[in-house]
Amino acid sequence: MKKIEAIVQPFKLEDVKEALKNIGIDGMTISEVRGHGRQKGHKEVYRGQEYNVDLLPKVKFELVIPDVRLEEVLEAISSAARSGKIGDGKIFVYDVAEAIRIRNNDRGDSAV
Amino acid sequence: MTSPKLYASEITTAATQRSERIRENFLRTRDAAATLAARAALVDEIILKRWAVMPAGIALAAVGGYGRRELFPYSDVDLLILMPDEKTQGAIKEPLALFLRDLWDVGLRISQCVHTPPECNQIDGNNTELAVSLLDRRFLAGEEALFREIKDPVAELGRNIAELTRQRHTRFQDTIYHLEPNVKDAPGGLRDLQVLRWLQKLGSGDGETLPGVDTLFQIRCFLHYLGGRDDNKLSFERQDEIAQLSGVSSPEELMRQYYRAVRGIARLAVRRLDRFEAKRSSLFTQIRDRTSRLSNSDFSIVHGETFLRSPGALTADPQVILRLIDFTARHGLPLSADTDERVERGIPAFENWIATHQPVWPAFREILRQPHSGKAMRAMHECGILAAVFPELREIEALVIRDFYHRYTVDEHTLVAIQTVLDLRSKKGDLFGDLANETQDLDLLTTALLFHDVGKGTPDEAHVEVSRRVAETALRRAGMNDRDWDVVSFLIGSHLEMSAAMNGRDLSDPATTRDMAAKVGTVERLKLLTLLTYGDISAVHPSAMTPWRRQLLWSLYSQTYAELTRELTARIWEPPVSADPELRRFLEGLPPRYMRIHNEAEIQEHLRLGRESEQKGVAVSLKRSAAWVLTVVTGDRPFLFASIAAALSSFGFNILKAEAFSNAHGKAIDTFTFADTARNLELNPEEGRDLTLTVVRTIKKEVSIDELLRRRPRVKPDAQALAATRVTFDNAASPSATLLQFSTQDRPGLLYDVSALISKNGANIEVVLVDTEAKKAIDVFYLTKDGAKLSDDDARQMVDALLALLTSASALNYDVV
């Protein structure tokens, strides 16, 4: 099993969700997050005062999937989230040691 | 209430066993209809057993595919739970949650909704999906009176369905042609079949039986069983597996069956939707009805569609079919569904008539000369007239060319190519548009396109010659004269020449132009062949005609034109004797080819870069035209070319062409033309600086190439693609260089590996032409050794070394010299 964390532009939320749905991935956790990478935020002016917006709003997808579906899922997320501009986000992949469904103690692939 | 745990374990075992039996049955009989019904019956049983312990006063219904008893192995089981009023909701919440949880634990993917009957009877834009699913409702258990309160939906729902269908088709670019189609949602897929059935329930259309539906059902069953989930994508891998399991002779044949099936469904669905939407717009109706003035003694125009005045006309006089098509070609109006059907039924009589009434060519040619001949050809193809006139065309009907870049079946490719060329006529001011308007024999060109790939239906033989032979039989029988046949025969026989030269020959080499001029012979034929090539390339897939390919085709055309008319347009700029000594020194030792392909401004720019490189060691410039061009001027050294290639690959750019020159003073001028498909350079201004910096650092060896290429995704080796690797050399094509040509699976760093190998073997790279077609790279290297061609022995050694590199197991790892 692999855990995927994808940080994408907020306006790409629906596209990514749809792309995942299209390849049969229904289970995911989505949260609104703030952060910056190489993009490092930008300057904005508020009431004549310049200030730094250094943490930009992003959306984070977290999902756990069977190993065999990894490439397909990565492809789906990256092509749906891509606009071609800086700030499109990042995808991280982790190994998952175990998954347990709390209700009935199912383990492994069937629990995700 | 039964203990949930007990229920689950008891039922699950039985359900699993029976599911397994249904699966085995399917794999043995391949009877999809029986499988779907058996699954629906099994799920009915499981659900009803569990429903028995539910409280009274509510009802359970099956909707969607489950309601129709067409339950695919891993499809969602759509349930509707009906309650009398909102108040009941609180009371049934807990038992309902347990009910659904138990079904989930049995392994059913339940998709449920809970409503009151009045909610179900309300149709607006927000609940179309519910309303549509109710069209297939089936009572399962509980309070039947509640179920009977649901009314049949009104015809208005049809509009919503039409709109949703349009949106879905748009998601699939409105075409049935996808290499790896989604058998459920793609146009012509199972969803469209449902749309037809729904519209029929809403009073539009009759329950016509559509051929090929069984095939689609079967394919989807296989997809679910093979994937172990609701997987509807018919990938290349699955095409192989399903062809084998279902006893179809080859994956190509399976896809042929698939396209035949979806083509019929898509055609009917689009037609029905048109009718629904046409009812809405009154402006549209007005414009459309103006066309009724075109009616004549044979045909009447009603609502913009062509009808036969006398329904029996076709049997009495089969020739009406030709007049009908001629009418379509003149006015561009579609046939009505009714006409379509009558024509299809009249085909056998028409075939007999054709057999005894040759020559048909004069009438056919007249059709080709009309303004809407493209539409007429398509109409003729769709109702079988084309195949009746030229039975030879049946060979390519729905024929699939199974590779990663041919998007269409051969017959569709043919029609798209024809339409592309005909559409050029309306593009005034466009280079190719003007060419199309200057050309006399577009009808002959259309005929040549119609037959150009017909030989693809005969495997194991080079298709060009077969196509020519088949066309000869067909067109001679139709009564084509010698002069016209000469033109058509030439076009079919040479239809690959221009694209071969574009992709595999240095266009600035005079030998290439001379060779092409000798092949075409006259300007008129050159124009026709250029247009044919334009159509042929454009019809491979929607984005095949890139600006780069367009530019290549145009240069090949214009240079060959100059050669034929002896116009020396490609004048070579000669620096005046009085030119500044710096320039003269820079040009010393550069071959004539350098002067031929660069104009004065470019040479001045190179000189400037040369000056810059004196100070910095390396000078780089990046410019954009039809593609991006990176120019590097620096002191020549081994592996320079390979390093630049690696730096470009590490950014994910596709190198299209590269040239290397060096002067007598050890200055190298390397030019790389590349495509930036992800539009990185265009969207991110900083990326250009990053790129030039990386190139400089790579050349100065401040970054290792290994590290650079590690940034690119690794490519899964495809055994078939690797096995199809070809390497050849040609010592005759160019007067000054040896051509080394190869095709293999594309991957990041390929050009780097190959150019590094060439440098290691002591040869110089003059020009590289790269053509990538999806996953395949086709490269041509112009090589020299000590300023001359390679000896045959040297070339053979190079071929062997390259073949070893490309096919070795480690070929896809980044081996760095």
HADDOCK unambig.tbl for C-alpha pairs under 7 A between the chains (distance, minus, plus):
assign (segid A and resid 24 and name CA) (segid B and resid 230 and name CA) 6.71 0.50 0.50
assign (segid A and resid 24 and name CA) (segid B and resid 231 and name CA) 6.89 0.50 0.50
assign (segid A and resid 84 and name CA) (segid B and resid 678 and name CA) 6.23 0.50 0.50
assign (segid A and resid 84 and name CA) (segid B and resid 679 and name CA) 6.49 0.50 0.50
assign (segid A and resid 84 and name CA) (segid B and resid 680 and name CA) 5.89 0.50 0.50
assign (segid A and resid 84 and name CA) (segid B and resid 683 and name CA) 6.71 0.50 0.50
assign (segid A and resid 85 and name CA) (segid B and resid 683 and name CA) 5.82 0.50 0.50
assign (segid A and resid 85 and name CA) (segid B and resid 684 and name CA) 6.10 0.50 0.50
assign (segid A and resid 86 and name CA) (segid B and resid 684 and name CA) 6.83 0.50 0.50
